[in-house]
Amino acid sequence: MHDRGVDTSLSPAVTIVFLAYNRRDELRTSLRRMLEQCDYDSELIDVIVVDNASADGTAEMVTAEFPQVRLIRRDVNCGISGWNDGFAVATGELLLVLDDDCYLPEEGLSTAVAAMREHHADLVSFAVAAADTPDYLFNRSYRTGLLSFWGCAVLIRRDVIDALGGYDPEIFVWAHELEFMLRFFDRGFRHLHLPEVVAIHMKPANADRDWREYFGMRSYRVNSRHFAYIAGKQLRARDAWEAFFALLVRNLRDGARYDRAAFGGVPNTVAGFVNGLRCRAPVGNAELSHTYRHNFHSFASPWWLSRRPREVLGFDRPDLPPVDERITHYFTERPEYYPESAATLEF
């Protein structure tokens, strides 16, 4: 058991840790929002910016315009594990981890800290909205629920970071949240998903983008590698191999059905899984591994979410809903993992 929650009599100190890379103007906005408009006691907030070898004057802007901010300058861009540099010197009891282009609304931090106390949580995740289209939620376009989180904004207890050692440097970008949460739950920590607090992400809403473009993008190949790496590294043996097979089949299905470029995900999936086996550190909790294999949609077998072979061959099943409805059904039948309002999860 963990001594969860924050001090009930005093507001805890919070260190805000930004990771920056070539988004000088967005970081300026984020810093101003968190330093000048946040309603949390300013005496209890300190800010660290880790500059991941930016070439656009990000570090110089921080030094000139925000002298109260502690700046850590990296010579090499190491990706998301750059946050670990900030974690190592943070002094707050709580860490608010933010992308350079993300911030919480004025009352967001106070609300999150209070909710963390009320629910005895160790990590609080949020909904994430596009700055140009506040009604568009990124966490609706890619569902993380309680099994992961959108890494651009998350509140974490410092002792969690101390126990887990931060983010995995094997992952440069994307899916690091999933790897972190498997270790998080395996240590018995509690996650509070708090969609009532909506973080603002300064990326354009992509609701109107043709989703088929994704299969030819670098992000598809990178995600194929990282999901396979996490399966090979952290899931128990049977779950790991089942997830690997599901990921391979998905690459092949996407290439055959949508865009031949998706076939390029196959070598990435294989390479990621092999690297995961090389770094193997499976979770001790068998229930946790089984839950992720069957309830985290990126590990789900493709036929759970799309047409069965009989349908593809023309033997339609009238009792099965269309593909889009089936995907929606996948989430709605798992409300304990994909809640619509504040909820917690631990193993």
Residue pairs with C-beta under 8 A, 6 or more apart in sequence:
1 188
2 122
2 159
2 188
2 189
2 190
4 120
4 121
4 122
4 190
5 116
5 117
5 120
5 121
6 12
6 93
6 94
6 113
6 116
6 117
6 157
7 93
8 117
11 40
11 41
11 44
11 113
12 44
12 92
12 93
12 94
12 113
13 44
13 45
13 46
13 91
13 92
13 93
13 94
14 40
14 44
14 45
14 46
14 92
14 93
14 94
14 95
14 96
14 109
14 113
15 45
15 46
15 47
15 48
15 86
15 90
15 91
15 92
15 94
15 95
15 96
15 158
16 34
16 45
16 46
16 47
16 48
16 95
16 96
16 98
17 47
17 48
17 50
17 83
17 86
17 87
17 90
17 95
17 96
17 97
17 98
18 27
18 30
18 31
18 47
18 48
18 49
18 50
18 86
18 98
18 99
18 100
19 50
19 52
19 80
19 82
19 83
19 86
19 98
19 99
19 100
20 27
20 49
20 50
20 51
20 52
20 54
20 58
20 62
20 100
21 51
21 52
21 53
21 54
21 58
21 77
21 100
22 54
22 55
22 56
22 58
23 54
23 56
23 58
23 100
23 101
24 54
24 56
24 57
24 58
24 61
26 100
26 101
26 202
27 49
27 58
27 61
27 62
27 100
27 101
28 61
28 65
29 101
29 103
29 202
30 98
30 99
30 100
30 101
30 102
30 103
30 202
31 47
31 49
31 62
31 65
31 66
31 69
33 103
33 104
33 200
34 45
34 47
34 96
34 98
34 103
34 104
34 109
35 42
35 45
35 47
35 66
35 68
35 69
37 106
38 45
38 104
38 106
38 108
38 109
39 106
39 107
39 109
39 110
40 109
40 110
40 113
44 92
45 92
46 70
46 91
46 92
47 66
47 68
47 69
47 70
48 69
48 70
48 71
48 72
48 86
48 89
48 90
49 62
49 66
49 69
49 70
49 71
49 72
49 86
49 100
50 72
50 74
50 82
50 83
50 85
50 86
51 58
51 59
51 62
51 71
51 72
51 73
51 74
52 74
52 77
52 78
52 79
52 82
53 73
53 74
53 75
53 76
53 77
58 100
59 71
59 73
62 69
62 71
63 71
70 89
72 85
72 86
72 89
74 82
74 85
78 169
78 172
79 169
79 171
79 172
79 173
80 151
80 167
80 171
80 172
80 173
80 176
81 166
81 167
81 168
81 169
81 171
81 176
83 97
83 166
83 167
84 165
84 166
84 167
84 169
87 95
87 161
87 166
88 166
90 158
90 161
92 158
93 157
93 158
94 113
94 116
94 155
94 156
94 157
94 158
95 155
95 156
95 157
95 158
95 161
96 104
96 109
96 153
96 154
96 155
97 151
97 153
97 154
97 155
97 156
98 104
98 152
98 153
99 151
99 152
99 153
99 201
101 152
101 201
101 202
101 203
102 128
102 152
102 153
102 199
102 200
102 201
102 202
103 153
103 199
103 200
104 112
104 126
104 153
104 197
104 199
104 200
105 197
105 198
105 199
105 200
108 126
108 197
108 198
108 199
109 155
111 194
111 196
111 197
112 124
112 126
112 155
112 194
112 197
113 155
115 121
115 124
115 192
115 194
115 197
115 342
116 124
116 155
116 157
116 192
119 190
119 192
119 342
119 344
120 190
121 190
121 191
121 192
121 344
122 156
122 157
122 160
122 184
122 189
122 190
122 191
123 149
123 154
123 155
123 156
123 157
123 160
123 184
123 189
123 190
123 191
123 192
124 154
124 155
124 156
124 191
124 192
124 193
124 194
124 197
125 144
125 149
125 150
125 153
125 154
125 191
125 192
125 193
125 194
126 149
126 150
126 153
126 154
126 194
126 195
126 197
126 198
126 199
127 137
127 139
127 195
127 196
127 197
127 198
127 199
128 137
128 138
128 139
128 150
128 152
128 153
128 198
128 199
128 200
128 201
129 135
129 136
129 137
129 138
129 198
129 199
129 200
129 201
130 136
130 137
130 138
130 201
130 203
130 204
130 205
131 200
131 201
131 202
131 203
132 204
132 205
133 204
133 205
133 207
134 198
134 200
136 205
136 207
137 198
138 150
138 201
138 203
139 150
139 195
141 206
141 207
142 150
143 297
143 331
143 338
144 150
144 177
145 193
145 331
145 334
145 337
145 338
145 339
146 191
146 193
146 336
146 337
146 338
146 339
146 343
146 344
146 345
147 178
147 181
147 291
147 292
147 295
147 296
147 337
147 345
148 177
148 178
148 181
148 296
149 177
149 181
149 191
149 193
150 177
150 199
150 201
151 176
151 177
152 199
152 201
153 199
153 201
154 177
160 184
160 189
163 187
164 180
164 183
164 184
164 187
167 176
167 179
167 180
168 176
168 179
168 180
170 229
170 275
170 279
171 179
171 226
171 229
172 222
173 222
174 219
174 222
174 223
174 226
175 223
175 226
175 227
175 230
176 226
178 226
178 227
178 230
178 296
178 298
179 226
179 229
179 230
179 233
179 234
181 191
182 230
182 234
182 235
182 283
182 288
182 292
183 234
183 283
184 191
185 191
185 283
185 285
185 288
185 345
185 346
185 347
186 283
186 284
186 285
186 288
186 347
188 346
188 347
189 346
190 344
190 345
190 346
191 344
191 345
191 346
192 342
192 343
192 344
193 339
193 342
193 343
193 344
193 345
194 342
195 339
195 340
195 341
195 342
196 341
196 342
212 258
212 259
214 220
215 254
215 255
215 258
215 259
215 261
215 262
215 265
216 259
216 261
216 262
220 254
220 261
220 262
220 264
220 265
221 264
221 265
221 268
222 268
223 298
224 247
224 251
224 265
224 266
224 268
224 269
224 272
225 268
225 269
225 271
225 272
225 275
226 272
227 243
227 247
227 269
227 272
227 298
227 299
228 243
228 244
228 247
228 268
228 269
228 270
228 271
228 272
228 273
228 276
229 272
229 273
229 275
229 276
229 279
230 276
231 239
231 240
231 243
231 244
231 247
231 273
231 276
231 299
232 240
232 244
232 272
232 273
232 274
232 275
232 276
232 277
232 279
232 280
233 275
233 276
233 277
233 279
233 280
233 281
233 282
234 240
234 276
234 281
234 282
234 283
234 289
235 243
235 282
235 283
235 289
235 292
235 293
235 299
236 282
236 283
236 286
236 289
236 290
237 282
239 289
239 290
239 292
239 293
240 273
240 276
240 282
240 289
242 293
242 301
243 293
243 299
244 269
244 273
245 301
246 299
246 300
246 301
246 302
247 269
247 273
247 299
248 266
248 269
248 270
249 301
249 302
250 265
250 302
251 262
251 263
251 265
251 266
251 269
252 263
252 266
253 302
253 306
254 262
254 265
255 261
255 262
255 263
255 265
255 266
282 289
283 289
285 347
287 347
288 347
291 337
291 347
292 299
293 299
294 300
295 334
295 337
296 337
297 305
297 330
297 331
300 330
303 309
304 330
305 323
305 326
305 327
305 330
306 323
306 326
306 327
307 323
308 317
308 320
310 316
310 317
311 317
311 320
320 326
321 329
331 338
332 338
336 343
336 345
337 345
